[in-house]
Amino acid sequence: MHSDATSSDRDASPQPKRPIGVFDSGIGGLTVAAALRALLPHEDIFYIGDTARVPYGGKSQATIERYSVEIAGLLLASGAKMIVVACNTASAFGIPRLEKTVAEPVTGVIVPGARAAVASTRNGHVGVIGTRGTIRSGAYERAIRALAPEVRVTSRACPMLVPAVEEGWLDDPITDSICARYLEELVASGIDTLVLGCTHYPLLKPALARYLGGGIRLVDSAENCAVAVRNLLVENRIAAPEGCPGKLQVALTDPSDGFLRVAERALGLAVGDVALLAVKTAG
């Protein structure tokens, strides 16, 4: 399905000038887009948030695979030169399928986050927080242990954090209390590194740091994903030439303005006009 479309796209324009395609189940992946803009300001980015079908966390693996293929297809049809899965659940369940069906480079947030966690820990005990779906998948545990089998991983689902972010409660006593409730057992277990295993969570870094203090290092999967993207662009010789400012284009599959405003304000993103796209169902 993708090979014919992507080959015609490759013939139509030079790869380096094509955009980086980024998708998430909703709008939380704009933290990845912001990290990409900061690290690669000369690259064009096309971001799709599948807001019509968010959240992915409670869906089956087969459904998440299908959604991932469908949204990646929209990005490829728009000329994306690589696919960045800016969603932890889709990274856990969708990337293996995408790697088999997409000719362009594909990366997600889990493996870069796992690499950074292994590099960060000093006592060999890493904590992971995320949505129920991501934690249930065990993807971070597998990725970390594949890199360093001796590292102990303690995970905690934190389902109330995403709603707090989407309400804009980034600096609020309620959010501080929620963070404390979720993190208390992780801190007591002796972790020295905490992976932010949801793309909403980088917006909560100040709140998390207020509770954790300076003794526990935070691993931001969004920032580490951006580094992985830069490396893939160089390895595949598809990096855009420096000197010309890149642009960010955002499209959603259903209107959503609440968290979009929060993200613009907190991340400093100039989102501009947002397009609405209809999802083309796979097969």
One Martini backbone bead per residue (centre of mass of N, CA, C, O) as a GRO file, in nm:
protein
  283
    1MET     BB    1   0.058   0.061  -0.022
    2HIS     BB    2   0.318   0.255   0.031
    3SER     BB    3   0.523   0.214  -0.200
    4ASP     BB    4   0.387   0.372  -0.429
    5ALA     BB    5   0.351   0.646  -0.285
    6THR     BB    6   0.648   0.693  -0.192
    7SER     BB    7   0.791   0.679  -0.465
    8SER     BB    8   0.648   0.924  -0.589
    9ASP     BB    9   0.741   1.124  -0.376
   10ARG     BB   10   1.046   1.092  -0.422
   11ASP     BB   11   1.031   1.191  -0.723
   12ALA     BB   12   0.905   1.484  -0.669
   13SER     BB   13   1.124   1.529  -0.426
   14PRO     BB   14   1.363   1.610  -0.235
   15GLN     BB   15   1.421   1.477   0.065
   16PRO     BB   16   1.540   1.713   0.246
   17LYS     BB   17   1.268   1.903   0.182
   18ARG     BB   18   1.107   1.724   0.336
   19PRO     BB   19   0.914   1.632   0.586
   20ILE     BB   20   0.857   1.559   0.910
   21GLY     BB   21   0.672   1.295   1.038
   22VAL     BB   22   0.418   1.340   1.294
   23PHE     BB   23   0.258   1.134   1.556
   24ASP     BB   24  -0.051   1.115   1.749
   25SER     BB   25  -0.334   1.049   1.932
   26GLY     BB   26  -0.295   1.364   1.975
   27ILE     BB   27  -0.126   1.650   2.135
   28GLY     BB   28   0.121   1.561   2.314
   29GLY     BB   29   0.338   1.544   2.070
   30LEU     BB   30   0.421   1.850   2.075
   31THR     BB   31   0.674   1.801   2.247
   32VAL     BB   32   0.829   1.680   2.010
   33ALA     BB   33   0.803   1.914   1.814
   34ALA     BB   34   0.953   2.114   2.000
   35ALA     BB   35   1.220   1.954   2.010
   36LEU     BB   36   1.268   1.966   1.704
   37ARG     BB   37   1.271   2.274   1.675
   38ALA     BB   38   1.516   2.318   1.865
   39LEU     BB   39   1.723   2.115   1.715
   40LEU     BB   40   1.563   2.156   1.405
   41PRO     BB   41   1.497   2.457   1.264
   42HIS     BB   42   1.529   2.364   0.941
   43GLU     BB   43   1.284   2.180   0.972
   44ASP     BB   44   1.013   2.032   0.853
   45ILE     BB   45   0.680   1.987   1.006
   46PHE     BB   46   0.435   1.718   1.022
   47TYR     BB   47   0.142   1.715   1.225
   48ILE     BB   48  -0.056   1.444   1.368
   49GLY     BB   49  -0.370   1.434   1.540
   50ASP     BB   50  -0.584   1.166   1.662
   51THR     BB   51  -0.860   1.304   1.796
   52ALA     BB   52  -1.092   1.101   1.707
   53ARG     BB   53  -0.922   0.840   1.878
   54VAL     BB   54  -0.879   0.938   2.145
   55PRO     BB   55  -0.737   0.708   2.312
   56TYR     BB   56  -0.502   0.435   2.279
   57GLY     BB   57  -0.460   0.284   2.559
   58GLY     BB   58  -0.744   0.092   2.536
   59LYS     BB   59  -0.647  -0.051   2.295
   60SER     BB   60  -0.566  -0.272   2.080
   61GLN     BB   61  -0.305  -0.377   1.901
   62ALA     BB   62  -0.449  -0.397   1.625
   63THR     BB   63  -0.566  -0.109   1.631
   64ILE     BB   64  -0.301   0.047   1.662
   65GLU     BB   65  -0.174  -0.054   1.406
   66ARG     BB   66  -0.387   0.063   1.216
   67TYR     BB   67  -0.367   0.358   1.297
   68SER     BB   68  -0.067   0.391   1.229
   69VAL     BB   69  -0.092   0.331   0.926
   70GLU     BB   70  -0.298   0.554   0.859
   71ILE     BB   71  -0.134   0.805   0.957
   72ALA     BB   72   0.121   0.747   0.797
   73GLY     BB   73  -0.020   0.768   0.523
   74LEU     BB   74  -0.079   1.073   0.543
   75LEU     BB   75   0.216   1.162   0.564
   76LEU     BB   76   0.321   1.031   0.300
   77ALA     BB   77   0.117   1.180   0.112
   78SER     BB   78   0.275   1.459   0.213
   79GLY     BB   79   0.604   1.374   0.197
   80ALA     BB   80   0.738   1.218   0.406
   81LYS     BB   81   1.078   1.115   0.507
   82MET     BB   82   0.963   1.047   0.799
   83ILE     BB   83   0.871   0.864   1.103
   84VAL     BB   84   0.719   0.992   1.407
   85VAL     BB   85   0.632   0.838   1.713
   86ALA     BB   86   0.454   1.054   1.949
   87CYS     BB   87   0.374   0.768   2.101
   88ASN     BB   88   0.386   0.525   2.330
   89THR     BB   89   0.174   0.320   2.237
   90ALA     BB   90   0.253   0.324   1.932
   91SER     BB   91   0.545   0.244   1.984
   92ALA     BB   92   0.481  -0.035   2.110
   93PHE     BB   93   0.263  -0.142   1.866
   94GLY     BB   94   0.330   0.006   1.568
   95ILE     BB   95   0.631  -0.009   1.468
   96PRO     BB   96   0.665  -0.300   1.362
   97ARG     BB   97   0.465  -0.254   1.129
   98LEU     BB   98   0.597  -0.006   0.995
   99GLU     BB   99   0.877  -0.141   0.933
  100LYS     BB  100   0.729  -0.337   0.714
  101THR     BB  101   0.562  -0.091   0.532
  102VAL     BB  102   0.795   0.128   0.545
  103ALA     BB  103   1.060   0.286   0.379
  104GLU     BB  104   1.097   0.485   0.580
  105PRO     BB  105   1.202   0.610   0.850
  106VAL     BB  106   1.159   0.489   1.197
  107THR     BB  107   1.043   0.640   1.507
  108GLY     BB  108   1.036   0.679   1.863
  109VAL     BB  109   1.023   0.708   2.230
  110ILE     BB  110   1.134   0.452   2.379
  111VAL     BB  111   1.427   0.389   2.300
  112PRO     BB  112   1.549   0.668   2.364
  113GLY     BB  113   1.458   0.663   2.663
  114ALA     BB  114   1.610   0.407   2.744
  115ARG     BB  115   1.896   0.503   2.680
  116ALA     BB  116   1.892   0.746   2.876
  117ALA     BB  117   1.840   0.584   3.135
  118VAL     BB  118   2.095   0.409   3.131
  119ALA     BB  119   2.290   0.660   3.129
  120SER     BB  120   2.177   0.792   3.405
  121THR     BB  121   2.208   0.571   3.594
  122ARG     BB  122   2.375   0.483   3.914
  123ASN     BB  123   2.198   0.234   4.070
  124GLY     BB  124   2.003   0.060   3.869
  125HIS     BB  125   1.720   0.243   3.912
  126VAL     BB  126   1.419   0.266   3.727
  127GLY     BB  127   1.163   0.485   3.647
  128VAL     BB  128   0.812   0.464   3.525
  129ILE     BB  129   0.584   0.680   3.359
  130GLY     BB  130   0.229   0.639   3.256
  131THR     BB  131   0.003   0.502   3.100
  132ARG     BB  132  -0.173   0.222   3.109
  133GLY     BB  133  -0.091   0.116   2.830
  134THR     BB  134   0.216   0.148   2.851
  135ILE     BB  135   0.260  -0.014   3.111
  136ARG     BB  136   0.120  -0.277   3.015
  137SER     BB  137   0.326  -0.337   2.777
  138GLY     BB  138   0.642  -0.322   2.877
  139ALA     BB  139   0.838  -0.157   2.686
  140TYR     BB  140   1.051  -0.029   2.872
  141GLU     BB  141   1.156  -0.281   3.004
  142ARG     BB  142   1.254  -0.417   2.745
  143ALA     BB  143   1.442  -0.189   2.644
  144ILE     BB  144   1.626  -0.173   2.892
  145ARG     BB  145   1.706  -0.482   2.913
  146ALA     BB  146   1.837  -0.494   2.629
  147LEU     BB  147   2.070  -0.294   2.726
  148ALA     BB  148   2.032  -0.362   3.066
  149PRO     BB  149   1.969  -0.634   3.256
  150GLU     BB  150   2.053  -0.509   3.549
  151VAL     BB  151   1.822  -0.318   3.538
  152ARG     BB  152   1.585  -0.175   3.734
  153VAL     BB  153   1.218  -0.169   3.704
  154THR     BB  154   0.974   0.086   3.794
  155SER     BB  155   0.622   0.111   3.758
  156ARG     BB  156   0.363   0.378   3.682
  157ALA     BB  157   0.047   0.459   3.662
  158CYS     BB  158  -0.091   0.806   3.552
  159PRO     BB  159  -0.405   0.897   3.465
  160MET     BB  160  -0.428   1.210   3.589
  161LEU     BB  161  -0.214   1.382   3.429
  162VAL     BB  162  -0.338   1.446   3.156
  163PRO     BB  163  -0.587   1.611   3.250
  164ALA     BB  164  -0.417   1.828   3.393
  165VAL     BB  165  -0.279   1.931   3.141
  166GLU     BB  166  -0.542   1.991   2.968
  167GLU     BB  167  -0.633   2.212   3.193
  168GLY     BB  168  -0.355   2.376   3.274
  169TRP     BB  169  -0.224   2.239   3.553
  170LEU     BB  170   0.105   2.309   3.589
  171ASP     BB  171   0.065   2.529   3.849
  172ASP     BB  172  -0.075   2.328   4.090
  173PRO     BB  173  -0.174   2.184   4.381
  174ILE     BB  174  -0.320   1.943   4.256
  175THR     BB  175  -0.083   1.838   4.085
  176ASP     BB  176   0.114   1.804   4.317
  177SER     BB  177  -0.059   1.587   4.461
  178ILE     BB  178  -0.061   1.379   4.235
  179CYS     BB  179   0.241   1.339   4.211
  180ALA     BB  180   0.287   1.246   4.502
  181ARG     BB  181   0.106   0.995   4.492
  182TYR     BB  182   0.258   0.849   4.255
  183LEU     BB  183   0.575   0.888   4.363
  184GLU     BB  184   0.616   0.774   4.648
  185GLU     BB  185   0.688   0.471   4.582
  186LEU     BB  186   0.922   0.524   4.389
  187VAL     BB  187   1.104   0.669   4.587
  188ALA     BB  188   1.104   0.441   4.806
  189SER     BB  189   1.244   0.225   4.605
  190GLY     BB  190   1.519   0.391   4.479
  191ILE     BB  191   1.523   0.574   4.257
  192ASP     BB  192   1.733   0.788   4.014
  193THR     BB  193   1.530   0.753   3.766
  194LEU     BB  194   1.284   0.924   3.542
  195VAL     BB  195   1.050   0.831   3.310
  196LEU     BB  196   0.865   1.008   3.064
  197GLY     BB  197   0.599   0.795   2.938
  198CYS     BB  198   0.471   1.076   2.820
  199THR     BB  199   0.407   1.351   2.611
  200HIS     BB  200   0.284   1.533   2.843
  201TYR     BB  201   0.501   1.536   3.086
  202PRO     BB  202   0.704   1.771   3.019
  203LEU     BB  203   0.496   1.989   3.134
  204LEU     BB  204   0.567   1.864   3.447
  205LYS     BB  205   0.855   1.918   3.545
  206PRO     BB  206   0.820   2.123   3.778
  207ALA     BB  207   0.630   1.946   3.951
  208LEU     BB  208   0.818   1.701   3.977
  209ALA     BB  209   1.065   1.856   4.096
  210ARG     BB  210   0.928   1.951   4.358
  211TYR     BB  211   0.918   1.656   4.470
  212LEU     BB  212   1.207   1.525   4.396
  213GLY     BB  213   1.421   1.712   4.337
  214GLY     BB  214   1.781   1.652   4.277
  215GLY     BB  215   1.815   1.318   4.300
  216ILE     BB  216   1.625   1.288   4.041
  217ARG     BB  217   1.625   1.200   3.718
  218LEU     BB  218   1.501   1.325   3.413
  219VAL     BB  219   1.343   1.161   3.132
  220ASP     BB  220   1.295   1.292   2.810
  221SER     BB  221   1.156   1.155   2.536
  222ALA     BB  222   1.139   1.395   2.346
  223GLU     BB  223   1.438   1.481   2.341
  224ASN     BB  224   1.550   1.195   2.260
  225CYS     BB  225   1.395   1.172   1.996
  226ALA     BB  226   1.528   1.414   1.854
  227VAL     BB  227   1.810   1.288   1.848
  228ALA     BB  228   1.730   1.039   1.679
  229VAL     BB  229   1.639   1.198   1.433
  230ARG     BB  230   1.905   1.335   1.367
  231ASN     BB  231   2.062   1.071   1.320
  232LEU     BB  232   1.882   0.962   1.087
  233LEU     BB  233   1.922   1.194   0.890
  234VAL     BB  234   2.226   1.151   0.861
  235GLU     BB  235   2.238   0.846   0.787
  236ASN     BB  236   2.022   0.905   0.530
  237ARG     BB  237   2.072   1.182   0.389
  238ILE     BB  238   1.795   1.393   0.482
  239ALA     BB  239   1.891   1.657   0.565
  240ALA     BB  240   1.841   1.973   0.594
  241PRO     BB  241   1.948   2.262   0.515
  242GLU     BB  242   2.103   2.508   0.652
  243GLY     BB  243   1.943   2.851   0.706
  244CYS     BB  244   1.647   2.758   0.677
  245PRO     BB  245   1.353   2.794   0.805
  246GLY     BB  246   1.130   2.611   0.947
  247LYS     BB  247   0.808   2.442   0.962
  248LEU     BB  248   0.481   2.414   1.118
  249GLN     BB  249   0.237   2.156   1.074
  250VAL     BB  250  -0.111   2.115   1.171
  251ALA     BB  251  -0.313   1.818   1.222
  252LEU     BB  252  -0.649   1.694   1.256
  253THR     BB  253  -0.930   1.459   1.307
  254ASP     BB  254  -1.035   1.667   1.531
  255PRO     BB  255  -1.146   1.905   1.705
  256SER     BB  256  -0.900   2.101   1.912
  257ASP     BB  257  -0.825   2.365   2.173
  258GLY     BB  258  -0.733   2.335   2.464
  259PHE     BB  259  -0.442   2.201   2.455
  260LEU     BB  260  -0.334   2.373   2.229
  261ARG     BB  261  -0.308   2.628   2.404
  262VAL     BB  262  -0.123   2.510   2.617
  263ALA     BB  263   0.108   2.431   2.425
  264GLU     BB  264   0.169   2.706   2.311
  265ARG     BB  265   0.238   2.839   2.583
  266ALA     BB  266   0.442   2.623   2.710
  267LEU     BB  267   0.621   2.574   2.426
  268GLY     BB  268   0.627   2.811   2.207
  269LEU     BB  269   0.431   2.752   1.975
  270ALA     BB  270   0.365   2.812   1.626
  271VAL     BB  271   0.087   2.683   1.484
  272GLY     BB  272  -0.160   2.808   1.370
  273ASP     BB  273  -0.310   2.665   1.133
  274VAL     BB  274  -0.557   2.402   1.142
  275ALA     BB  275  -0.607   2.102   1.009
  276LEU     BB  276  -0.844   1.874   0.861
  277LEU     BB  277  -0.857   1.514   0.866
  278ALA     BB  278  -0.922   1.224   0.697
  279VAL     BB  279  -0.940   0.894   0.755
  280LYS     BB  280  -0.782   0.621   0.599
  281THR     BB  281  -0.866   0.312   0.583
  282ALA     BB  282  -0.732   0.008   0.620
  283GLY     BB  283  -0.802  -0.261   0.410
   0.00000   0.00000   0.00000
